[in-house]
């Protein structure tokens, strides 16, 4: 019996040391050395205060800011501990009601003619998406321009300056990080 248990315990201890201690330390060390900003959560620090992360959306609900995708993380929007989609199917009446309520909220403010971009009324799979499509940002120009007393041309230029292209190009039209856009908007208007 000892001939079986002793080697099994030795293999278990060795693999635990390799996969549970050495490998995590090695990968963490490499990540910290090569990509320290990303390895530490891509945190945004202003005036010594952490204001957010480039990787997790934030809740912007006032008319003077661009709004991101709706969060599906329950009562606390963009809660990383509750990440996950709503799991509502297209046939679920609750999804239709939620989308209609979001459209109604958007239409309380000045909006351009045409359809509402889908990413403004549906949550992402994680519920934490920090990006919106260029169409979603452009759709919000009239509301933000009216709230900030700024021209839509200035806002259009700001949106264009914050466009992140996808690689390869056939993968999509690009995207805009809402937190970065709103931070630039505050700097532009002195808010």
C-alpha positions as CSV (number, residue, x, y, z in Angstrom):
1,X,0.0,0.0,0.0
2,X,2.9,2.4,0.8
3,X,4.2,1.7,-2.7
4,X,1.1,3.4,-4.1
5,X,0.3,6.1,-1.6
6,X,3.8,7.6,-1.2
7,X,4.4,8.2,-4.9
8,X,0.8,9.6,-5.3
9,X,1.4,12.1,-2.4
10,X,4.8,13.0,-3.9
11,X,3.2,13.7,-7.4
12,X,0.4,15.6,-5.8
13,X,2.8,17.8,-3.7
14,X,5.0,18.3,-6.7
15,X,2.2,19.3,-9.1
16,X,0.7,21.6,-6.4
17,X,4.0,23.3,-6.0
18,X,4.5,23.7,-9.8
19,X,0.9,24.7,-10.8
20,X,-0.2,26.3,-7.6
21,X,2.9,28.3,-6.6
22,X,5.7,28.5,-9.2
23,X,3.5,28.9,-12.4
24,X,1.4,31.8,-10.9
25,X,4.5,33.5,-9.5
26,X,6.2,33.2,-12.9
27,X,3.2,34.5,-14.9
28,X,2.6,37.3,-12.5
29,X,6.2,38.4,-12.6
30,X,6.3,38.4,-16.4
31,X,3.0,40.3,-16.6
32,X,4.2,42.9,-14.0
33,X,7.5,43.3,-15.9
34,X,6.1,43.5,-19.4
35,X,2.6,44.9,-19.0
36,X,2.4,46.5,-15.5
37,X,-0.6,48.8,-16.3
38,X,-2.7,45.9,-17.7
39,X,-1.6,43.5,-15.0
40,X,-2.8,45.8,-12.3
41,X,-6.3,46.2,-13.8
42,X,-5.8,49.0,-16.2
43,X,-6.7,51.4,-13.5
44,X,-7.2,55.1,-14.2
45,X,-5.7,57.4,-11.6
46,X,-6.3,61.2,-11.5
47,X,-5.0,63.4,-8.8
48,X,-3.9,60.4,-6.8
49,X,-7.4,58.9,-6.8
50,X,-8.5,55.8,-8.6
51,X,-11.4,56.9,-10.8
52,X,-12.0,53.6,-12.6
53,X,-10.7,51.0,-15.0
54,X,-10.4,51.0,-18.7
55,X,-11.8,47.4,-18.6
56,X,-15.0,47.8,-16.6
57,X,-17.9,50.1,-17.6
58,X,-19.2,52.8,-15.2
59,X,-22.7,54.0,-14.6
60,X,-23.2,57.4,-16.3
61,X,-26.9,58.5,-16.1
62,X,-26.9,62.3,-16.3
63,X,-27.7,63.8,-19.6
64,X,-24.4,65.6,-19.8
65,X,-22.4,62.4,-20.2
66,X,-22.3,59.7,-22.8
67,X,-24.0,56.6,-21.6
68,X,-22.6,53.1,-21.9
69,X,-24.2,49.8,-22.5
70,X,-26.8,48.8,-19.8
71,X,-25.3,46.7,-17.1
72,X,-26.8,43.3,-16.3
73,X,-25.2,43.0,-12.8
74,X,-28.3,43.5,-10.8
75,X,-29.0,46.4,-8.4
76,X,-25.4,47.7,-8.4
77,X,-24.5,48.6,-12.0
78,X,-21.1,47.4,-13.3
79,X,-20.4,45.3,-10.2
80,X,-17.5,43.1,-11.1
81,X,-18.5,40.6,-8.5
82,X,-21.8,40.0,-10.1
83,X,-20.6,39.8,-13.7
84,X,-22.9,37.9,-16.1
85,X,-25.6,38.4,-18.6
86,X,-29.3,38.6,-17.9
87,X,-29.9,35.2,-19.5
88,X,-33.1,36.5,-21.0
89,X,-33.9,35.0,-24.4
90,X,-35.2,37.0,-27.3
91,X,-38.6,35.5,-26.7
92,X,-38.8,36.5,-23.1
93,X,-41.3,39.4,-22.5
94,X,-39.1,40.7,-19.7
95,X,-36.3,41.5,-22.2
96,X,-38.7,43.3,-24.5
97,X,-40.0,45.3,-21.6
98,X,-36.5,46.2,-20.5
99,X,-35.5,47.3,-24.0
100,X,-38.7,49.4,-24.4
101,X,-38.0,51.1,-21.1
102,X,-34.5,51.9,-22.2
103,X,-35.7,53.3,-25.5
104,X,-38.2,55.4,-23.7
105,X,-35.5,56.8,-21.4
106,X,-33.3,57.7,-24.4
107,X,-36.1,59.4,-26.1
108,X,-36.8,61.7,-23.2
109,X,-33.9,63.8,-24.6
110,X,-33.1,65.2,-28.0
111,X,-32.2,62.3,-30.3
112,X,-31.5,62.0,-34.0
113,X,-34.0,60.4,-36.3
114,X,-33.7,56.7,-36.9
115,X,-33.3,53.5,-35.0
116,X,-31.7,53.4,-31.5
117,X,-28.4,51.5,-31.7
118,X,-28.8,48.1,-30.1
119,X,-25.9,48.5,-27.8
120,X,-27.6,51.3,-25.9
121,X,-30.6,49.1,-25.0
122,X,-29.1,45.7,-24.5
123,X,-26.5,44.5,-22.0
124,X,-23.3,42.7,-23.0
125,X,-22.7,39.1,-22.0
126,X,-20.6,40.2,-19.0
127,X,-22.7,43.2,-18.0
128,X,-19.5,45.1,-17.6
129,X,-18.7,46.3,-21.1
130,X,-16.8,49.6,-21.1
131,X,-17.3,50.2,-24.8
132,X,-20.1,51.4,-27.2
133,X,-20.2,51.5,-30.9
134,X,-19.5,54.7,-32.8
135,X,-23.2,54.7,-33.8
136,X,-24.2,54.7,-30.1
137,X,-21.9,57.6,-29.3
138,X,-23.2,59.6,-32.3
139,X,-26.8,58.9,-31.4
140,X,-26.2,60.6,-28.0
141,X,-24.7,63.8,-29.5
142,X,-27.8,65.9,-29.4
143,X,-28.5,65.1,-25.7
144,X,-24.9,65.7,-24.5
145,X,-24.6,68.9,-26.7
146,X,-27.7,70.4,-25.2
147,X,-26.8,69.5,-21.6
148,X,-23.2,70.9,-22.0
149,X,-24.1,73.8,-24.3
150,X,-21.5,72.7,-26.8
151,X,-21.8,72.2,-30.5
152,X,-22.4,68.7,-32.0
153,X,-19.4,69.3,-34.3
154,X,-17.1,69.6,-31.3
155,X,-18.6,66.5,-29.8
156,X,-18.3,64.6,-33.2
157,X,-14.6,65.5,-33.3
158,X,-14.2,64.3,-29.7
159,X,-15.9,61.0,-30.5
160,X,-13.8,60.5,-33.6
161,X,-10.6,61.2,-31.6
162,X,-11.6,58.4,-29.1
163,X,-12.4,55.7,-31.7
164,X,-10.5,52.5,-31.1
165,X,-10.1,50.4,-34.2
166,X,-10.4,46.7,-34.2
167,X,-7.7,44.5,-35.6
168,X,-8.3,43.0,-38.1
169,X,-10.6,45.5,-39.7
170,X,-13.1,42.8,-40.8
171,X,-13.8,42.1,-37.1
172,X,-15.9,45.2,-36.6
173,X,-16.4,48.9,-37.0
174,X,-14.4,50.0,-34.0
175,X,-15.5,51.0,-30.5
176,X,-15.3,53.8,-28.0
177,X,-14.4,53.6,-24.3
178,X,-17.1,55.5,-22.6
179,X,-15.1,56.4,-19.5
180,X,-12.2,57.8,-21.6
181,X,-14.7,59.7,-23.8
182,X,-16.4,61.2,-20.7
183,X,-13.1,62.1,-19.1
184,X,-12.1,64.0,-22.3
185,X,-15.5,65.6,-22.4
186,X,-15.0,67.0,-18.8
187,X,-11.5,68.3,-19.8
188,X,-13.0,69.9,-22.9
189,X,-15.8,71.7,-21.1
190,X,-13.9,72.4,-17.8
191,X,-16.2,70.3,-15.7
